[in-house]
Amino acid sequence: MSDLKLKINGAPCQIPQGTRAQAAFYLAGLPAKGPQKPLAARWNGQLVDLFFTPAQEGELESVDQSSPEALDLLRHSTAHVLAAAVKQLFPGVRVTIGPAIENGFYYDFDKPEPFTPDDLSRIEEKMAEIARSAQAFQRREMTPLQAVEFFKGLGEDYKVELIEDLARDQQVRQVSLYDLGDFVDLCRGPHLPDTSCISAFKLLSVAGAYWRGDEHRPMLQRIYGTAFFNKKDLAAHLHLLEEARRRDHRRLGRELDLFSVSEEVGGGLIIWHPKGALLRVTLEEFERREHLRRGYDVVMGPQILRTELWKRSGHWDNYRDNMYFTEIDGHGYGLKPMNCLAHMFIYRSQLRSFRDLPLKFFELGTVQRHEKSGVLHGLTRVRQFTQDDAHLFCTPETLNGDIKDILDFVTDMMGAFNFEFEIELSTRPAKSIGSDEAWALATTALDTALKDKGVPYDLNEGDGAFYGPKIDVKLKDALGRRWQCATIQCDFTLPERFDLTYVDRDGQKKRPIMLHRTIFGSLERFIGVLTEHFAGAFPAWLSPEQVRLLTVTSRADDFAKEALARLRRAGLRAQADLRNEKLGYKIREAQLQKVPFMLILGDQEVDSGSVAVRRRGGEDLGLKPLADFVTLALKETAPPEWGV
C-alpha cells in the first residue's frame, strides 16, 4: 500500500501507509477554516460525513457552521431527530421521508389520528432530550434486498417501496441507513456527527400531504419545523414568521374586503370584491399606459383554441396535464394556459417587413391552468389568472436591444413598488422542443443582453420553458422573501412551427425571433405579493380607497356629501362615514382599512369650508381648505412617472 496524497483544507498532506482514517481524524489534525469544529466534510467537492474514509488521492475540506451547506445539514439531521422522537412516543406510526427545505424541514408520518398541539409540544420535549444526549448518527450500508427485508421486519412499508424503486429505476446496488439510538432510517446522508449541535429548533405546524404527491395515494401528516445553530437566529426567524402571518394576503384580503375564494364556486377561482376589483383595475390601467408609452400594441385573443393548434405548438405533448379541454361541434378545443398562440395568428394576418419589426403585442390575458387542489394558495396559486403577457417579434439585428429594453421596463416597474429583485437564467429542460442550435442561439441572446446590461444573475440549469430558455426575475419583498413574477423567454421554435415570416432587406423571407415576456406575471399573484409587501397599506395611488370623510356630528353630513362629490369629480377614490358613531371609532376603522387620508368634518370645518387632514400613520396635517387638500391629494395619489 503506497502513501496517500491528500489536500486537506488546501494544505498538501502525505499519509503514510497503514494509517487510513476517517475524515474527522484528518481534519482534527489541521487548522480549521473557521472558529467552529467541523460538522461534515467535502471530498472532491461532494458532501460527506466526518466518518467517511478517503481511499484515494483527493481534496478534503471541512464543513462548519459558516459553510453554505451547514444549515441544510443541521435541518436534515433535525428531521431525523423528529422522526426518532415520534417513533418513541407513538410506536405504531410509520415513517416516510424527512428532507431539509428552504428555511426548515419536514417529516411525513402515517398516523391514523391527527397530531394535536399537545402532541407537538411532547415531541419537541422528546427531541430536546435526544439532542442533549449527544446521540451519534451512525451510517451503514446494505444491498437493496437486505434493506427491503430489514424494513419489512420493522413494518415500514413506505421505506420498502422507496428501496424497491431505487433498485428498479436507478439500478442502485447499495443503500445507506442511519442509526440514531434505536431509530433506523433510510437516507443517503450526510448527517451531523451527533445530536449535540441540535439545540435551537421549533416545530411549526402540521399539514396533510399525499404520499409521493399523488392524490390517489394515502394522505399523510406532515410536521413542519425549523432549526438554527443558535437561539438568537431561531428567535429572529420566528419573529419573521409571525410578521409573515400578520401580512398574509389571505387574512388581509378578508379584512380589507378585497377578494374571496369559495369552495362552493370552486377552488383556485378568485371572486374580486369592489375594493379588490378597483385595486386590480388601477394596476391594469397603469400597465396599459406604460405599455402604450413604450410602443406596444394592445391585442386580445380568444379563451379557447382548437386542440390541433396546441398539438402544433408542443403544448399537447409537453403541457397538457396543466390544461383543460372541451369539445364543440365534434372539434376538440383547449382553454388557453398561455396567450402566445393568438398573438402568432395576429402576426400572420398580414405580410410583415423587417421595417415593421419589432412588433410588440400586449394582452392582459386571462388563462386557465389545471392545478392540484393541494397546491392552491390564496392569490399566489390559482386555476384562473390574468397575465400581463406580451410577445415581441424581432429580427436578429433588434433582438439584443429588445431584450435590454424589456429589462429596463422591468426595472422601472419594480421600482414603482420599491421592489429589489434578483435574476436567474434558466436553460433547456429535459422535456422540450426545438433544435440544439435554436436553443444555443436563444440562450446566448439572453446571456449576452444580461452581460451587456451588467446585470448579475444565477444560472438555473434545466428550468427553462419547453420552447425556449428564459430570464426569471425574483422579487424581494419587505421580509426578504423571493417571488417569481417577471419573465423573458427567447423562442426560435414556435415561429418555425407556425410558419411566421418577414421580408428582409434582400427581399428574402426570414423567420422572426419571438420573445415571450411578462412584467408582473400573474396579476393575482402580484397583488398577493403587493398586499404582503405593503402589509395592506398600498401606496396612495394604488389604494382602492384614497380618502375617507369622517363626520363628528350629523350637522356636518351635508358638507360631507358636497365634499365627497367634489373629491370624486377630481378623480380621487373617496368614501364618507356618516354613521352616528364616536369619532375615535371611525378613525380606528379607517386606519384598519389602511385609508391613506382621513378628513375630519365638524362644526369648525363646516363653518370655514375646510377639512382637518390626518394620514393613516397618525400624522395630523391640520386644517386645510378643501381645494388645497384636493391639490395635495392629487399630487400624492398620481401614479409613478418616469422618462421613457
C-alpha positions in Angstrom: 0.0 0.0 0.0 1.6 3.3 -1.1 1.4 6.6 0.7 -1.9 8.6 0.2 -1.5 12.1 -1.1 -4.3 14.4 0.1 -5.0 18.1 0.2 -6.7 18.9 3.5 -8.3 22.4 3.8 -6.0 23.4 1.0 -2.8 22.1 2.5 -0.9 19.2 0.8 -0.5 16.2 3.1 1.0 12.8 2.6 -0.5 10.0 4.7 1.8 7.1 5.4 0.9 3.5 4.6 -1.4 1.8 7.1 -2.8 4.9 8.6 -6.1 5.3 6.7 -8.6 7.1 8.9 -11.9 8.8 8.8 -12.3 12.4 7.7 -12.7 13.6 11.3 -9.2 12.4 12.1 -7.5 14.3 9.3 -9.5 17.5 9.8 -8.8 17.5 13.5 -5.0 17.5 12.8 -5.0 20.7 10.8 -6.3 24.2 11.4 -10.0 24.6 10.5 -11.1 27.3 8.1 -13.2 28.9 10.8 -13.6 29.0 14.5 -16.2 26.2 14.7 -15.4 22.5 14.8 -16.1 20.5 11.6 -19.7 19.2 11.2 -19.0 17.3 7.9 -16.6 17.3 5.0 -16.4 17.8 1.3 -14.5 15.1 -0.5 -13.6 16.3 -4.0 -16.5 18.7 -3.8 -19.1 16.2 -2.6 -20.6 16.5 0.9 -19.7 13.5 3.2 -20.0 12.5 6.8 -17.0 13.0 9.1 -16.6 9.2 9.4 -16.0 9.0 5.6 -12.6 7.3 5.0 -10.6 8.6 2.0 -9.3 5.7 0.0 -7.6 7.5 -2.9 -5.9 10.8 -3.7 -8.2 13.8 -3.4 -9.1 17.0 -1.6 -10.7 17.1 1.8 -12.3 20.3 3.2 -14.0 20.9 6.5 -17.7 22.0 6.6 -18.6 24.0 9.7 -21.3 26.4 10.7 -20.0 29.1 8.3 -20.3 26.8 5.3 -23.3 27.3 2.9 -24.4 23.7 3.4 -24.4 23.8 7.2 -28.0 24.8 7.8 -29.3 22.2 5.4 -27.1 19.6 7.2 -28.5 20.7 10.6 -32.1 20.7 9.4 -31.9 17.3 7.7 -30.4 15.9 10.9 -33.1 17.6 13.0 -35.7 15.9 10.8 -34.3 12.6 11.8 -34.4 13.5 15.4 -38.1 14.5 14.9 -38.8 11.0 13.4 -36.9 9.3 16.2 -39.0 11.3 18.8 -42.3 10.4 17.1 -41.4 6.7 17.0 -40.6 6.7 20.7 -43.8 8.5 21.6 -46.1 6.8 19.0 -44.6 3.4 18.3 -47.3 2.4 15.8 -46.6 5.3 13.5 -45.0 4.5 10.1 -42.3 6.9 8.8 -41.8 8.1 5.2 -39.4 10.9 4.2 -38.0 13.9 6.0 -35.9 16.4 3.9 -34.5 19.8 4.6 -36.3 22.5 2.8 -35.9 26.3 2.4 -36.0 27.8 5.9 -36.6 24.4 7.7 -37.5 20.8 7.3 -40.5 18.4 7.5 -41.2 14.8 8.0 -44.2 12.8 6.8 -45.9 10.3 9.0 -48.7 7.7 8.5 -50.7 8.1 11.7 -54.5 7.4 11.8 -55.3 10.1 14.4 -54.2 13.7 13.8 -51.3 15.2 15.7 -52.6 17.7 18.2 -50.8 20.9 19.5 -50.2 19.0 22.7 -48.6 16.2 20.7 -46.2 18.7 19.1 -45.2 20.0 22.5 -44.5 16.4 23.7 -42.5 15.7 20.5 -40.4 18.9 21.0 -39.6 17.8 24.5 -38.5 14.4 23.4 -36.4 15.9 20.6 -34.6 18.1 23.1 -34.0 15.1 25.3 -32.4 13.2 22.3 -30.4 16.3 21.4 -28.9 16.7 24.9 -27.9 13.0 24.9 -25.4 13.7 22.0 -26.5 10.5 20.2 -24.3 9.7 17.2 -25.6 9.4 13.6 -24.1 6.1 12.6 -24.1 5.2 8.9 -24.2 1.7 7.5 -24.8 0.2 4.1 -26.8 -2.8 2.8 -27.8 -4.2 -0.5 -31.4 -3.3 -1.6 -32.5 -6.9 -0.9 -31.1 -6.8 2.6 -32.6 -3.4 3.2 -36.1 -4.5 2.0 -36.1 -7.4 4.4 -34.9 -5.2 7.2 -37.6 -2.6 6.8 -40.3 -5.3 6.2 -39.3 -6.7 9.6 -40.0 -3.2 11.1 -43.3 -2.9 9.3 -42.1 0.2 7.4 -43.8 -0.3 4.1 -43.1 3.1 2.8 -39.3 2.6 3.1 -39.7 -0.8 1.4 -41.4 1.0 -1.6 -38.6 3.6 -1.8 -35.9 0.9 -1.8 -37.6 -1.2 -4.4 -38.0 1.9 -6.7 -34.3 2.8 -6.2 -33.2 -0.7 -7.1 -35.6 -0.9 -10.1 -35.4 2.6 -11.6 -31.8 3.7 -10.7 -30.1 0.3 -10.5 -28.8 1.1 -7.1 -26.6 -1.7 -5.6 -26.1 -0.3 -2.1 -28.3 1.8 0.1 -27.3 3.7 3.2 -29.1 3.6 6.6 -28.6 5.8 9.6 -28.9 4.6 13.2 -29.9 7.2 15.8 -30.3 5.3 19.0 -33.0 2.7 18.4 -34.3 4.6 15.3 -33.1 3.5 11.9 -33.8 5.5 8.7 -33.2 5.0 5.1 -31.1 8.1 3.9 -28.3 9.0 1.6 -27.0 11.4 4.2 -24.7 13.0 5.2 -25.6 14.0 8.8 -24.0 15.7 11.7 -21.6 13.6 13.8 -24.1 13.6 16.7 -27.1 15.4 18.0 -25.2 17.8 20.3 -25.4 20.7 17.8 -29.2 20.5 17.7 -30.4 22.9 20.3 -32.3 25.8 18.6 -35.3 24.3 16.8 -39.1 24.7 16.7 -42.0 22.6 15.3 -44.2 24.9 13.4 -47.3 23.2 12.0 -49.0 20.0 10.8 -50.5 19.7 7.3 -51.8 16.9 5.1 -49.6 15.6 2.3 -50.3 12.8 -0.2 -47.7 10.0 -0.3 -45.3 11.0 -3.1 -47.6 13.9 -4.1 -50.1 11.5 -5.6 -53.7 12.4 -4.7 -54.6 8.7 -5.2 -52.1 7.5 -2.6 -52.5 7.7 1.2 -52.9 11.0 3.0 -50.0 11.5 5.5 -49.4 14.0 8.2 -46.5 16.4 7.6 -44.9 18.0 10.6 -43.0 21.2 9.6 -40.2 22.6 11.7 -37.1 24.8 11.5 -33.7 24.8 13.2 -30.7 27.1 13.6 -27.3 26.9 15.3 -28.3 29.4 18.0 -31.4 30.6 19.7 -30.9 34.2 18.6 -31.2 33.2 14.9 -34.2 31.0 15.7 -35.9 33.8 17.5 -35.3 36.2 14.6 -36.8 33.6 12.2 -39.8 33.0 14.4 -40.4 36.8 14.5 -40.2 36.8 10.7 -42.8 34.1 10.5 -45.1 36.0 12.9 -44.7 39.1 10.7 -45.5 37.0 7.6 -48.7 35.8 9.3 -49.6 39.4 10.1 -49.1 40.3 6.4 -50.7 37.1 5.0 -52.7 38.3 2.0 -55.4 35.8 2.6 -56.1 37.3 6.0 -55.7 40.9 4.7 -57.9 40.1 1.7 -60.8 39.3 4.1 -60.1 42.2 6.5 -59.8 44.8 3.7 -62.7 43.2 1.7 -60.6 42.7 -1.4 -61.4 39.2 -2.6 -62.7 35.8 -1.5 -62.5 32.1 -2.5 -65.5 29.8 -2.2 -65.4 26.0 -2.4 -69.0 26.3 -3.5 -67.7 28.2 -6.6 -64.5 26.1 -6.9 -61.0 26.1 -5.5 -58.5 28.4 -7.1 -61.1 30.7 -8.6 -60.9 34.3 -7.2 -64.0 36.4 -6.6 -63.0 40.0 -6.6 -65.0 42.3 -4.3 -65.5 46.0 -5.2 -62.3 47.2 -3.4 -60.2 44.4 -4.8 -61.5 44.9 -8.3 -60.8 48.6 -8.1 -57.2 47.8 -6.9 -56.8 45.4 -9.8 -58.3 47.8 -12.4 -56.0 50.6 -11.2 -53.0 48.3 -11.7 -54.2 47.3 -15.1 -54.7 50.9 -16.2 -51.2 51.8 -15.0 -49.8 48.9 -17.0 -51.7 49.8 -20.2 -50.4 53.3 -20.0 -46.8 52.2 -19.6 -47.1 49.7 -22.5 -48.6 52.2 -24.9 -45.8 54.7 -24.0 -43.2 52.0 -24.9 -44.7 51.2 -28.3 -46.7 48.1 -27.5 -50.0 47.4 -29.3 -52.9 46.1 -27.2 -54.5 42.9 -28.6 -57.0 40.3 -27.4 -57.2 36.6 -28.1 -60.0 34.0 -27.6 -60.2 31.9 -24.4 -60.3 28.6 -26.3 -58.5 27.4 -29.4 -58.6 24.2 -31.4 -56.7 21.2 -30.0 -54.8 20.9 -33.3 -53.1 24.2 -32.6 -52.0 23.1 -29.1 -50.5 19.9 -30.7 -48.6 22.0 -33.3 -47.2 24.3 -30.6 -46.0 21.4 -28.4 -48.3 22.1 -25.5 -50.2 18.9 -26.1 -47.0 16.8 -25.6 -45.4 19.0 -23.0 -48.1 20.8 -21.1 -51.5 19.2 -21.5 -51.6 17.9 -17.9 -51.9 21.6 -16.9 -54.7 22.3 -19.4 -58.5 21.9 -19.7 -60.1 20.6 -22.8 -63.6 20.5 -24.2 -65.4 19.6 -27.4 -67.7 21.8 -29.6 -69.4 20.5 -32.8 -67.2 17.5 -32.8 -64.0 19.5 -32.6 -61.6 19.5 -29.7 -60.7 22.7 -28.0 -58.2 23.7 -25.3 -58.7 26.5 -22.8 -55.6 28.6 -23.2 -53.0 28.3 -20.5 -50.9 31.0 -22.3 -51.6 33.8 -24.7 -48.9 33.2 -27.4 -51.0 31.3 -30.0 -53.4 34.0 -30.8 -50.6 36.6 -31.0 -48.9 34.5 -33.6 -52.1 34.5 -35.6 -52.3 38.3 -35.4 -48.7 38.4 -36.7 -49.6 36.0 -39.5 -52.7 38.1 -40.5 -50.6 40.2 -43.0 -47.3 40.3 -44.7 -44.5 41.7 -42.5 -41.4 43.5 -43.4 -38.2 43.9 -41.5 -39.2 47.6 -41.3 -42.2 46.6 -39.2 -40.2 44.8 -36.5 -40.0 44.6 -33.7 -43.8 44.2 -33.3 -44.9 44.2 -29.7 -48.3 42.7 -28.9 -49.6 43.2 -25.3 -52.6 41.5 -23.7 -54.0 41.3 -20.2 -55.0 37.8 -21.0 -56.9 35.5 -18.6 -55.7 31.9 -18.7 -56.7 28.7 -17.1 -54.3 26.1 -15.7 -55.1 22.8 -14.1 -53.5 22.9 -10.6 -54.0 20.2 -8.0 -56.1 21.3 -5.0 -53.2 20.7 -2.6 -51.1 23.4 -4.1 -53.7 26.2 -4.3 -52.9 29.1 -2.1 -54.9 32.4 -1.9 -53.9 34.6 -4.8 -50.5 33.2 -5.4 -51.5 29.8 -6.8 -54.8 29.7 -8.6 -56.5 28.0 -11.5 -57.6 31.1 -13.4 -55.5 34.2 -13.6 -54.6 37.1 -15.8 -51.1 37.6 -17.2 -49.7 40.9 -18.4 -48.5 39.0 -21.4 -46.6 40.4 -24.4 -45.0 38.8 -27.4 -42.3 40.6 -29.4 -41.4 39.6 -32.9 -37.8 40.6 -33.6 -35.1 40.3 -36.2 -31.6 39.1 -35.2 -30.5 42.7 -35.5 -33.0 44.0 -33.0 -33.0 41.1 -30.6 -30.3 42.2 -28.2 -31.8 45.7 -27.9 -35.3 44.4 -27.5 -34.3 42.1 -24.6 -32.4 45.0 -22.9 -35.5 47.3 -23.4 -37.6 44.7 -21.5 -35.0 44.5 -18.7 -35.3 48.3 -18.4 -39.1 48.1 -18.4 -38.9 45.5 -15.6 -36.5 47.7 -13.6 -38.8 50.8 -13.9 -42.0 48.9 -13.0 -40.4 47.1 -10.0 -39.0 50.5 -8.8 -42.6 51.8 -8.8 -43.3 49.5 -5.8 -39.8 49.7 -4.1 -39.0 46.1 -5.1 -35.5 44.8 -5.3 -35.0 41.8 -7.4 -32.6 39.0 -8.4 -32.3 37.3 -11.8 -31.9 33.7 -12.9 -31.1 32.5 -16.4 -32.9 29.1 -16.9 -31.7 26.7 -19.5 -33.2 23.9 -21.6 -35.3 21.4 -19.6 -35.3 17.6 -20.3 -38.8 17.9 -21.8 -38.6 20.5 -24.6 -39.0 21.1 -28.4 -36.6 22.7 -30.9 -33.1 22.0 -32.2 -29.9 22.2 -30.2 -28.9 25.1 -32.5 -32.0 27.1 -31.8 -31.6 26.6 -28.0 -28.0 27.7 -28.2 -28.8 30.8 -30.1 -31.7 31.7 -27.7 -29.6 31.1 -24.6 -26.7 33.1 -25.9 -29.1 36.0 -26.8 -30.4 36.2 -23.2 -26.9 35.8 -21.7 -25.4 38.5 -23.9 -28.2 41.0 -23.1 -27.7 40.4 -19.3 -23.9 40.9 -19.6 -24.3 44.0 -21.8 -26.5 45.5 -19.1 -24.1 44.5 -16.4 -26.8 42.6 -14.5 -25.6 39.8 -12.2 -27.5 36.5 -12.5 -27.5 32.9 -11.3 -27.7 30.0 -13.7 -30.7 27.7 -13.2 -29.9 24.6 -15.3 -32.8 22.8 -16.9 -35.6 25.1 -15.7 -36.4 26.9 -19.0 -39.8 26.8 -20.8 -40.3 23.8 -23.0 -39.9 26.1 -26.1 -37.0 28.3 -25.0 -34.7 29.5 -22.3 -35.8 32.3 -20.0 -34.7 35.1 -17.7 -36.7 34.8 -14.4 -37.0 37.9 -12.2 -37.3 37.1 -8.4 -38.7 40.0 -6.4 -37.6 40.5 -2.8 -40.4 41.7 -0.6 -40.3 43.7 2.7 -39.5 40.5 4.6 -36.7 39.4 2.2 -38.8 36.6 0.6 -38.4 35.9 -3.1 -41.3 35.7 -5.5 -41.2 34.7 -9.2 -43.0 37.3 -11.3 -41.5 38.8 -14.5 -40.0 36.5 -17.1 -38.4 36.9 -20.6 -38.4 33.8 -22.8 -36.5 33.6 -26.1 -38.1 31.4 -28.7 -36.7 30.3 -32.1 -39.0 27.3 -32.3 -42.7 28.4 -32.4 -42.1 30.9 -35.3 -40.9 27.8 -37.2 -43.8 25.7 -36.2 -46.4 28.4 -37.2 -44.5 29.4 -40.3 -44.0 33.1 -39.2 -42.0 35.1 -41.7 -41.0 38.6 -42.6 -39.4 40.1 -45.8 -35.8 41.1 -45.1 -33.7 43.8 -46.8 -32.6 41.4 -49.5 -36.2 40.6 -50.4 -36.0 37.1 -48.9 -38.4 35.6 -46.4 -36.9 35.1 -42.9 -38.1 33.8 -39.6 -38.7 36.3 -36.8 -37.5 35.5 -33.3 -40.2 35.5 -30.7 -39.8 36.9 -27.1 -42.5 35.9 -24.6 -42.5 38.2 -21.6 -44.4 39.3 -18.6 -43.7 42.2 -16.2 -45.9 41.5 -13.2 -46.6 37.9 -14.3 -49.9 36.8 -12.9 -51.9 39.8 -11.7 -53.4 37.7 -9.0 -50.0 36.6 -7.6 -48.6 40.1 -8.0 -51.5 41.6 -6.0 -51.0 38.9 -3.3 -47.3 39.8 -3.2 -48.0 43.5 -3.1 -50.5 43.0 -0.3 -47.9 41.3 1.9 -45.1 43.6 0.8 -47.1 46.7 2.0 -49.0 44.8 4.7 -52.2 46.1 3.1 -51.1 49.7 3.3 -50.9 50.2 -0.5 -49.3 53.3 -2.0 -51.8 56.1 -2.2 -52.0 56.0 -6.0 -52.9 52.3 -5.8 -55.1 52.2 -2.7 -58.7 51.3 -3.6 -59.9 53.9 -1.1 -57.7 57.0 -1.0 -59.8 59.4 1.1 -62.4 58.8 3.9 -64.5 61.7 5.2 -65.4 61.3 8.9 -68.2 63.4 10.4 -68.2 64.4 14.0 -71.9 65.2 14.2 -74.9 64.9 11.8 -74.7 68.7 11.3 -71.7 68.0 9.0 -73.4 65.4 6.8 -74.5 67.8 4.1 -71.0 69.4 3.8 -69.5 65.8 3.8 -71.7 64.9 0.8 -70.7 68.0 -1.1 -67.0 67.4 -0.3 -67.4 63.8 -1.4 -68.8 64.7 -4.7 -66.0 67.3 -5.3 -63.3 64.7 -4.4 -64.8 62.2 -6.8 -65.1 64.8 -9.6 -61.4 65.5 -9.1 -60.6 61.8 -9.7 -60.0 60.8 -6.1 -61.4 57.5 -4.8 -63.3 58.6 -1.7 -66.0 57.4 0.7 -67.9 59.1 3.6 -68.6 57.6 7.0 -71.8 59.4 8.2 -72.7 56.9 10.9 -73.7 58.0 14.3 -70.5 56.7 15.9 -67.8 58.3 18.0 -65.0 59.9 16.0 -62.3 57.8 17.6 -64.1 54.6 16.5 -64.4 56.0 12.9 -60.7 56.9 12.8 -59.7 53.5 14.1 -61.8 51.8 11.4 -60.3 53.9 8.7 -56.8 53.1 10.0 -57.6 49.4 10.0 -58.8 49.7 6.4 -55.4 51.4 5.6 -57.0 54.5 4.1 -54.2 57.0 3.2 -56.1 60.2 4.1 -58.9 60.9 6.7 -60.8 64.1 6.6 -62.4 65.1 9.9 -65.6 67.3 9.5 -67.1 69.0 12.5 -68.7 72.4 13.1 -65.5 74.3 12.7 -64.8 72.7 9.3 -68.4 73.3 8.1 -68.2 77.0 9.0 -64.9 77.5 7.3 -65.3 75.2 4.3 -62.2 73.4 5.4 -61.2 69.8 6.4 -58.9 68.5 9.2 -56.5 66.2 7.5 -54.9 63.1 9.0 -52.7 60.5 7.4 -53.2 56.8 8.1 -50.0 56.7 10.1 -51.5 59.2 12.5 -49.8 62.4 11.3 -52.0 65.4 11.7 -51.7 67.9 8.8 -54.1 70.4 10.4 -56.9 72.4 8.9 -56.8 72.9 5.1 -59.3 74.5 2.6 -60.9 71.7 0.7 -59.3 73.0 -2.6 -55.8 72.9 -1.1 -56.4 69.3 0.1 -57.5 68.3 -3.4 -54.3 69.7 -4.8 -52.2 67.9 -2.2 -54.1 64.6 -2.6 -53.9 64.6 -6.4 -50.2 65.1 -6.3 -49.7 62.3 -3.8 -52.1 59.8 -5.5 -50.6 60.3 -9.0 -49.2 57.0 -10.5 -45.4 56.9 -10.8 -43.9 58.8 -13.7 -40.5 58.5 -15.5 -39.0 59.2 -18.8 -39.0 56.5 -21.5 
